[in-house]
Amino acid sequence: MPFEKYRPFVPVVLHDRTWPNVTIERAPTWCSVDLRDGNQALIDPMDPARKLKMFQELVAMGFKEIEVGFPSASQPDYDFVRQLIEEDLIPDDVHIQVLVQCRQELIERTYECLEGAPRAIVHFYNSTNPLQRDVVFGLDQEGITSIAVNGAKLCKKLEETIPDTQIRYEYSPESFTLTEPDYAIEICEAVMDVMEPTPDDPIVLNLPATVECYSPNVYGDVIEWFCRTIKQRDSVIVSLHPHNDRGCAVAAAEFGVMAGADRVEGTLFGNGERTGNVDVVTLAMNLFVNGVDPELDISDIDKLRRTAEYCNRLPVPERHPYVGDLVYTAFSGSHQDAIKKGFDALPTDYDQWGVPYLPIDPKHVGRTYEAVIRVNSQSGKGGVAYVMKEEHGFDLPRRLQIEFSKTIQHVTENTGTEISPGVMWDTFQDEYMPAEPRYLLRTHELHTHSEDGAGHTTITAQLEVDGQPVTIQGEGDGPVEAFVHAITEHFHEAFDVVDYAEHAIGRGADAQAVAYVETTTGDGTIRWGLGQNPNITTASLHAVLAAFERQHG
């Protein structure tokens, strides 16, 4: 590959950087740009219904600043802003934001569109990097600065045309990350000279990584340097607008906030031009898992995804952080086993979340535990056990988990895909609860008596074997031992119970006892049997008979 045609770009090396030692302790100000950056990147831009749905979802999440469009560049954007204003759809605590290039006719059109708005952020911008200056505009730094300053002056002048609207300002030196840092400061301060910001009425200086061109650590250095260098820092809101061309937008945004930025512009799940804008949901959830209030409501993340997919007409990938269909799912056997044990050890009223391989409690984003573990050929006994317990209520003993997981692995290896809980249940029934077993327990009578101070049980059981009635009798130190004795005496087969477990499924009148027995024969063959019945003793006898059939049937 022709790597020699590219060069690393490191505009600032900050040897006394402090941002790596910073812990983010509060959320930045969030600004959604789904209705502008997100919308312009769509194959099919949002229609009015989808735009309104997105706006309402963003408001419900808690966004206080929402960029709603570029009204001077698009009639649909203009009409949507007018709809929000005329239908009084802007909550009292929300600022709509409109984007405009530093061109006279576009700024004038923008102010016409804002008439009647209660409050708005006018976001004006121009490109500042050397390539744009030379190739697109054919201007030097002085000429580019004049564009920004004249745009700022016109914005201030046009305020008088909408006196009932509270206006705030945001300026972006577009493609900031490709602009010389000294010149970025120079042009931003020239704009500030016009806008005259104060601590009570600050200006937003938005620093777009229009194209992500260097690593997140360099971005952190650049943002810290900018925050140190810009004049009147207490009158400036430093805003980040990362794109994801290198796949590092989330890390860059976090480093930028650590470096002193106050605000982040991004989109739900990262929709945007090329590889996308920074994903605000991921950023907010990263704060959440560090114990910081994200100040956005993501408690029903699937609802947010449905809205984004409806409005954008683009899918959110299965592996997308926090929201993808598979992000709370484990297929690996060792992972499944650890997750199962983690859930078993976690108190219901836990003070601090802690389950292996799950960074958050899925319930906190509206997910359930049902799909946390799914089973394919890579899965082990833990995954099988989890599905059987969560989906069907059967808490399999450990050695039965091992036995049954081998059966499931054969199925998944033969099909080459995952096995659904329904197919797993069918396989379990075929193996341990056949619809037409050869050996059936019809009735039984138990008698307990004492002999030399020890309790003994005798049993008389009526069986049906291959459709024929059979009566067996035996005795032992309890019902299970007596029944095993009766079976071995009658059928003359070596057979013994080596382990036993039981539990209940359901409650009240519908409760069922489930018994599991592990048995062995003279040659050491191990087989498990299962029995169900409202009476635990009867369930145990059914389990013994089922195991005998699996051993000798």
N, C-alpha and C positions, 0 to 999 in steps of 0.2 A: 504493500500500500504506500502511496506517495506522501508519507508523513512529513517529508522535508518541506512541503508546500504550506505548512502551518507553523505557527509560533505560539509559545505560551504568552499569556497576557497577565502581567502582575503589576497593576498601576500603583499600588501602595504596598510597602513593606513596613509594618508597624512593629518595631522591635520592642516597644514598651506597651504592647497591647494588654488590655485588662479583661476583654470580653470572655476569654476561656474560663475565667474564674467566677463568672456570674451565673447564678441560678435564677431562672425565671420564676417569679413569685406571684405575678398577676398577669391576666390576659391583656394583650394590646387592644387598642381600639380596632374593631373589625369593620371593614368595608367590603361588601359584596359587589363584584363586578360581573355577576352572571348575566345581567340584562344588557351588558355592553360587550366586554371582552368575550364572555361566554357565547353570547348570541351571534356575534360577528363570525365566530369560528365554526358555526353549524353548517352542515350540508343544506339543511332546510331551516332557515331562521324561524324563530318563534312567531306564531300568529298572535293576535291580541289576547285570545283566551289563554294561551300558554304563558304569555308574558305576565298576565295578571295572576295566574296561578303561582308562578315563580315569585312574584313580588309578595304575595300574601304568605307564602311559605317562609320567605326570608324574614318578614316582619314577625311571624309567629315564632321563629327561632330566636329572635332577640337582636337582629341587626339594627343598629341605630343610624347607620349610613349605608345607603344603597345607590349605586350608580345605575340609573334607570335608562340611559341611552345617550345617543349622539344626535340630538334633535335637529341640528343644522345640516347633517349629512344624509338623513334618511327621513322620508315622510312617515313611514310606520313608526319610527322612534319619536318623531314630533307628535304624532297623534296619540301615542301611548302616554307621553308626559302630560299632554292636555287632558287625557282621560283621568289620570290620577288626580290632577288639580280640580277639574270641573266636577268630578263625582265625589270629591272630598274623601279620597281613599288613603291619604297620607296621615298616619297617626301623629299625635302631637309631639311625640318624643323621637320622631324619625326625620332625618334630613335626606331628601333625595339629592343625588349628585348627577350633574350633566357634564358630558365631555365635549370640548370644543378645541379645534386647532386655532392657532394664533393668526387668524385671517379676519379682516374686518367684517365681510358679509356674513361669515359663519357666526361670529360673536353677536352681531346684531340679531340674527335669526334666533339664536339661543335665548336672548333676553326677551324677545317677543313670545317665545314658547313658555317662559317662566312666569308670565303675567298671572297674578292671582295665587301663586304658590305661597304657602305660609313661610317656608324656609327652604333654602337650597344651597348646595355647594357647587360653585362654578369651577370646573376643573379644566384649566387651559394648559396647552402644551405646545412645544415645538421640538424638533429633532436637533441634537447638539453635537453628535459625535463626528469625528473627522470625515469618515466615509460619506455620511449623509451631507455634511457641509460641502464636500467637494463634488460628489456625484449627483446629488439630487438638487441642491440649491445653488451651487456655484458661488458660495459666499464664504468670507472669512469669519473669524470669531466675532468681530465687531458687527458684521451684518446679521449674524444669527442672534446676537444679544439685542439688536434693535428690534427684531421680530418679536422677541419675548417682552421687551419693555413696552412697545407700542400696543401689544395685546393687553398687557396689564393696565395701561392707561385707558384703553377703550372700555375695558370691563368696569373700571372705577367710574368712568363717565356715565355708562349706561345704567348704573345703579339708580339714578334719579328717575328712570323710566318705569321702574317697578318699586315705588317707595314702600309698599306694604309687604314686601318680601324681605325676610332676613337673609342676607347673603354672606356666605363664607367663601374663602378662596383656597384653591389648591393649584399649585404649579408643578408641572413635570418637565424636567429636562429629559425628553424622551431618549431612549438608549443611553441612559446614565452610565451603565456599566462599561460602555465602550467610549465614553467621553473622558478627556483628561480631567483628573480630579480637581486641579486648580481652576480650570475653566468652568467646571460644574459649580464650584463655589462662587465664582465671579458672576455667572449668569443668574444664579439663584439670588444673590445679594442685590443685583441690579433690579430684579423683580420686587424684592422686599422694599427697596427704596421707594418704589411707586406705591405699593400696598400699605406701607407703614404699619406693620403688625405690632401688636402689644401682647403682653401676657394674657389679658382678658379677651383679646380678639386675635388669636395667633393665625398664621398662615400655615397651610399644609404644604410642605415640600416633599413631593412624592418622587422616589428615586427608582425608576423602573429598570429591572433587569429585562429589558425588552427582548433581548436574546441572552440567554444564560451563557456567559463566555469564560467564567473562571470558577474555580472550586469554592465551596462554601466558606472555607477558612479565609480565603482572600476577600470574599464578600464581607465577612465579619470585620476584617481590618479596614476595608474601605468605608464601611458604615461608621465604625468607631472614629476614624479620622474625620469623616464629614461632621459628625456630631460635635467633635472637639473644635472644629475649625469654623463652622458657620457662625456668623455674628448673631447676636440677640437670640441665643439658644432658647431662652425662656419664652420667646415669642414665636417659636417654630415647632410645629408638629412634624417630626421626621417620619415619613411613611414609606413602606416597602411595597414593591409591586413585582415579585419574582415570577419569572417564567421557568419552564422545566426542560429546557433543551438538553441539558446534561443529566437530567434525571435527579437533580439535587435541590429542587426548589424548596422542599420542606426543610431540609437541613439549612439551606441558605437563609430562609426566613427566621428560623430559630436562632441562628448565629447573629443575624441582623438585630433581632430584638435584644439578645444578650449584649450586643454592642451599643445599645442605646436608642434604637428606633422605638417609636411610640405607637405605631399604627401599621396594619397589614391589609393590603387589598388582595383578594383572591376569589375563587369560585368554589361552589360545592363540588367536591370530588375531582377538582382540578381541570374541568373542561375549559378549553381555550385554544388559541392559535398554536399550530404545530404540535408540540408535545404537551401543551396546556399551560394554564396558570397554576400558581401554587394552590394546593388543596386546603381550604380553610377548615374543613371537617377534620382532616388528619391533624392539622396544627392544634385545633381545639381539643381533640381527644388526647393528643400527646400531653397537653397541660393537665387534663383530667386524670390521666394515669400517674401523674406526678403529684397528685393531691392539690392541684390548683383549679379554682373555679374557672371554667372556660368562658363563662358569661354568654354562652349560646346553649340553647336547649337541643340536645341531640339524643334525648331519651327514647325516641322512636326512630332509629336510624333507617329502618326499612321504609318508613313513610317518606323520609327525605330522599331516599334513593328512588322510590316510585315517582316522586315529583320531578326529580332531575331527569329520569329516563323519559317521562311523559313530555316534559318541556323541551328537552334537548333532542329527543328521538335518537338517543345514543345509549347503548348499554353501559352499565358500570361493571367492570370485569370481576370475575369470581374471586380473584385474589387481591382485590383492592383493599388497602388497610381499613380495618374496623367494619366495613360495610359489605364486602364481597360475600357471596354465598358460602364460600369455603373457608373463610378466615377463622372461624371458631370450630373447625372440623379437623379431626386427626384420623389419618389412615394408618400411620405407622404403629406397629404393635407395641413397641416400647413406649411411645408417646401415649397411646391409649391406656396402657396399664397405669402409667403415672397419673394421667388425668383422672381415671376412675378412683385411684387411691386418694388423690387430692380432694375429690368431691366427698369421698367417704370420711375424710379426716376434718373437713371444714364444718365448723358449727353453723347451725341455721342462722343464728344471730351474730355472725362474725364481726369483729371490730376492724379487721384489716383483711382484704382479699389476698388469697394465696392458693392458687391451684397451678401445678406445673403446666407449662406450655400455653396457658391462657392469661395474657397480660391484664385483661379486665374480666369482670363478671358479665357475661353476655346479657344478663337481665337488665343491666344498667343502660343498655342501648336498645332495649325492647326485644332482644332475642330470647329464645328459650334454650334449654339444654338438650332438646330432642335431637338436634343434628350435630352435636359437638363431636360425637364419635361415629364415623361411618366405616364400613368394612369393605376392603378389597383384598387382593392377593398379598398385599404388603402388611396386612393387619395381623394381630395376634389375639391371644385369649382375652386381653383386656378390652379390646374393642367389641368382641363378641359378647362378653359378659355385660358390658355397659348397655348395649342395645337390648339384650334379653331382659335386663332389669328395668331400664327406663321405658321401653316400648311395651313389654309384655308382663312385667312384674315378677319374673323368675330370677331369683338371686342365686345363681349357680355356684356350687362349691368349687374351690380352686381347681381340683383335679378333674372335675367335670368340665370346667372351662377349657382345660387343655385338650380333653378328649373331643369335645364338640367343635373347638376351633379348628382341629385338623380336618373335620368333615367340611366345615365352611371353606377352609383354604382350598380343598379339592374343587369345590364348586366355583370359587372365584378364579382359580387357575384355569379351569376348563372354559369359563365364559370370557375371561380376559377383562372383566370389568368389576365394578363394585356390586355388592349384593344388598338389596333393599331389606328393610326390617320385615316386610311381608314375606319375601322369599326365605329369609332366615327362619322365620317362624314356621313356614311350611316344612322346611328341612328339619327343624327341631321336632315337629310333630311326627313326621315320617320316621325319624330315628328313635324317638323316645315315647311317643304317644300315638302309635298306629291306630288308624280308624277300625281295623279288623284284626286285633291281636289273636294269636293262636291260643293263648292262655288267659282265661278270664276268672276273676274271683267273683262268685255269685253271692255266697253268704259265708258267715263264719261264726263260731261260738267260742268264747274264751272263758276259761275257769282258772282262777288263781287260788292256790292253797299253800300252806306252810309245811315244810318238812325239815326237821332238825333246825328250826329257827330261820330257814332260808325260804324265800318266796319262789314258787314255781308256777308256771303257766302252762296249761294244756289248751290245745286248739283243735277244733274240728272244722274243716273248711270244705265248702262245696265249690269245686272248680268246673270249668268247662274247657276241655282241651280238644282243639280241632272239631268243635261242635258236639263232643261227647261229654256227659257228666262224669266227674271224677271226685271221690271223697278221699281226703287225706287227713291224717292225724299226727300230732307231735307234741312235744313238750320242751320247755327250756326256761331260762331265767328271764322271762318276759315274752311279749307277743311276737316280736321279730325273731328271736332265737327259736321259739317254739315253731313258728311257721317255716323257718329255714330247715329245721329238723324234719318237719313233716314232708317237705318237698324232697329232701335228699333220701329219706327213707322210702318214699313211694316211687320216685323216678330213678333211684340208684345212680345218681349223678353227683360228682364232687362239686360242692357249691358252698360258699361262705360269705358272710357280710363283713367287710373290713372298715367301712366308714358309713356314717349316717348324718344327715342334716335335714332340717325342716324349717319352714317359715309359713306365714299366712299371706294370702292375697285377698285384698278387699277387707271390708269391715261389716259388722252387723250380720243380718240374716244371709247376705250374699257372700260371706267370707268362706274361703276355701283354704284348707291346709294342703301344703305341698311338701312331700317327703322325697328325699334323694337317698339312695343307697348305693354304695360302691361294693362290688362283689368280685370274688376271685374263684377260679376253678383249680383243680389239682395241678394243671400245667402252668399256673400263674397268670392266666389270661384275666385281664381286668375289664369289667363292664359296669356301666352305671344303669340304674333303673329309676323311674320317676312315677310317683302316684299322686293323685289329687282326690280329695274328698272333704266334705265338711268336718269329718271326724279324723283326727290326726292318726289314731291307731289304724284305722281302715286305710288311710292314705299310705301309711308305712307298708302295710301288707301288699297293697297294689304295687308299690315301688319294688318290693322284693320279687314279686312275681314277674314284673316287667323286666327286671334285671336277669332273672333266670331264663326268660324267653330269649333275651339277647345273647346269653351265654350258650344256650343249648338249642334254641329254636332254629 
